[in-house]
Amino acid sequence: AYYAMVQKANPDGDIPGEEFRQFLATQKQAESEQVAMRLNSLAWAYFQTMNSPPDLQKALNWSAKAVALSRKAAFLDTKAQLLYKLGRKK
């Protein structure tokens, strides 16, 4: 997506330099972290307030996506807590 934006902004077609490619990679990682944090926050709120298995399963799906984006301890903890609350104790 970023490279497409660069091409639109740079119609001459110059290929971005290494420094710019590194900037794009950093931006992509930062956005992934933000998405993971939002998913984890939502999953944790469900964990704290919901008790029905379908709701907890939704939260578990969000949590799994957060963990796939970033394996932070807090995200792993949310996933573990949801699994436990769903009775999946192994």
C-alpha positions in Angstrom: 0.0 0.0 0.0 2.8 2.4 0.8 4.7 1.7 -2.3 1.5 2.4 -4.3 1.2 5.7 -2.6 4.8 6.5 -3.4 4.2 5.7 -7.1 1.2 8.0 -7.2 3.2 10.8 -5.5 6.1 10.1 -7.8 4.8 9.7 -11.3 8.3 9.7 -12.8 8.7 6.2 -11.4 11.9 6.8 -9.5 12.5 3.8 -7.2 12.7 4.9 -3.6 16.1 4.7 -2.0 17.1 2.2 0.8 16.5 4.8 3.5 12.9 5.3 2.3 12.3 1.5 2.1 13.5 1.2 5.7 11.1 4.0 6.7 8.2 2.1 5.0 9.1 -1.1 6.8 9.2 0.8 10.1 5.8 2.3 9.4 4.3 -1.1 8.5 5.6 -2.6 11.8 4.2 0.4 13.8 0.8 0.0 12.2 0.8 -3.8 12.8 1.6 -3.0 16.5 -1.3 -0.6 16.7 -3.7 -3.1 15.2 -2.5 -5.8 17.5 -3.0 -3.5 20.5 -6.5 -2.6 19.5 -7.4 -6.3 18.9 -5.9 -7.2 22.3 -7.8 -4.4 24.1 -11.1 -5.5 22.6 -10.4 -9.2 23.4 -9.5 -8.3 27.0 -12.6 -6.2 27.4 -14.7 -9.3 26.2 -12.7 -11.5 28.6 -13.6 -9.2 31.5 -17.3 -8.7 30.7 -18.6 -11.7 28.6 -19.3 -15.2 29.7 -21.0 -16.8 26.7 -18.8 -19.2 24.7 -19.7 -17.5 21.3 -18.7 -14.1 22.6 -15.5 -15.5 24.1 -14.7 -17.4 20.9 -14.9 -14.0 19.0 -12.5 -12.5 21.5 -10.2 -15.5 21.1 -10.2 -15.0 17.4 -9.2 -11.3 17.9 -6.6 -12.3 20.4 -5.1 -14.9 18.0 -4.8 -12.2 15.3 -3.1 -9.9 17.8 -0.6 -12.6 18.7 0.0 -13.3 15.0 0.9 -9.6 14.6 3.0 -9.3 17.7 4.0 -11.9 20.3 4.0 -9.5 23.3 3.6 -11.1 26.7 0.4 -9.1 27.3 -1.2 -10.4 24.1 -0.2 -14.0 24.9 -1.6 -13.6 28.4 -5.0 -12.4 27.0 -5.1 -15.4 24.7 -4.2 -17.8 27.6 -6.9 -16.2 29.8 -9.5 -16.6 27.1 -8.6 -20.2 26.4 -8.8 -21.0 30.2 -12.2 -19.2 30.5 -13.4 -21.3 27.5 -12.3 -24.5 29.4 -9.4 -25.2 27.1 -6.9 -25.7 29.9 -4.2 -27.6 28.1 
